[in-house]
Amino acid sequence: MAKLNSPELTSHDPSVYHFGSDNYAGAHPEVLDALKRVSGGHVPAYGDDPYTQRLRAWARDTFGQQALIYPVFNGTGANLLSLSSVVPRWGSVIAAPTAHINTDETGAPEITAGLKILPAQTEAGKITPEAVRAAASNRAFIHESQSCAVSVSNSTELGTVYSPEEFQAVAHTAHELDMAVHLDGSRLANAAVSCDAALADMVAGADIVSLGATKNGAMSAEAVLVLQPDRVSGIDYLHKVLLQLSSKARYQSAQLLAMFEGDLWKRNAQHANRQAVRLAQKLSDAGFTVPTQVQANTVIAQIDPEVAQAAHAAGLLFYAWPAVPSGHRFMCAWDTPDHAIDMLVERLAAHRA
Ligand SMILES: Cc1ncc(COP(=O)(O)O)c(C=O)c1O
């Protein structure tokens, strides 16, 4: 068997693209270059390195002098660190029923952070100010978990996007009810591109943000961005407690700088969003129903179970998406090429025939 450092090692075929998740894509070459550039010699560990300091300066320049930023390993960790920093032990978090924190984190918010999630009503996967009011606890009742935060995913798990105004309306209501506002920005770049808005405009109204990079071309590097330090408590310690403090933080910070100091975040998200529109169009042209709006890099299509099963058996990778009847989710990534989309749709259509 070929060794990992031997030139003939090919454990996967790099010409094959999948649609299961944008996480199936590799890291962008500019991210890999940044990792190499920061790698020589010794620097202080645990975030005292010059690259993490530079990342902190980027956060202050971009989001205001009060902003703090913490590199973390993954999106689930970003959410747990964010929410643990703004919600007390007796608190709960209002979120969409489809929110990643509610459905796809294996109960980590409950198990690891002791947080109760309160699902609120949504329209097209988005929470409204009215839904926040309806879900809010009776704050004086001792037998009820107290709603202390609202968590909003942008883009949403259904591939829809909150405009800055829509997000601010939800945030305003949450603040009126004295709740903290968390933004799960695992795909914030895709949402920003969709709205043609700056990152600072997309986060306006949030107290704390899970800032995604991995799905958009980084490699195990996300961040927690604190916009309102007065709202958070103990985050420096929770960073470690929740196992998200990297000893060699320079490697995460280098990736985040590669992604956000220039426009790589935008270029990558523009490509992924464009490809999602192309995929949705091709699926519709082939007779598949695309019941949700395609506003970011997610496409949800209705595929008969037998067709999905046959396609999976033939090696096409995508997920069933139970939030939509007969729904299957297809994600486009920063590197999804036209020909992969064409082939996917051709093969799905062939399985249906
Ligand atoms: C909206 C959203 N938030 C958070 C995450 C968590 O990211 P990770 O898988 O890196 O923990 C994901 C991952 O798919 C996601 O889609």
The ligand as an ORCA input file, in Angstrom:
! r2SCAN-3c Opt
* xyz 0 1
  C     -26.084     26.121      9.806
  C     -24.969     25.281     10.396
  N     -24.476     25.614     11.589
  C     -23.490     24.917     12.163
  C     -22.936     23.825     11.535
  C     -21.902     23.028     12.286
  O     -20.702     22.896     11.669
  P     -19.724     21.679     12.012
  O     -20.201     20.509     11.240
  O     -18.391     22.227     11.557
  O     -19.727     21.446     13.470
  C     -23.408     23.440     10.279
  C     -22.823     22.265      9.589
  O     -23.348     21.718      8.663
  C     -24.469     24.175      9.698
  O     -24.989     23.830      8.511
*
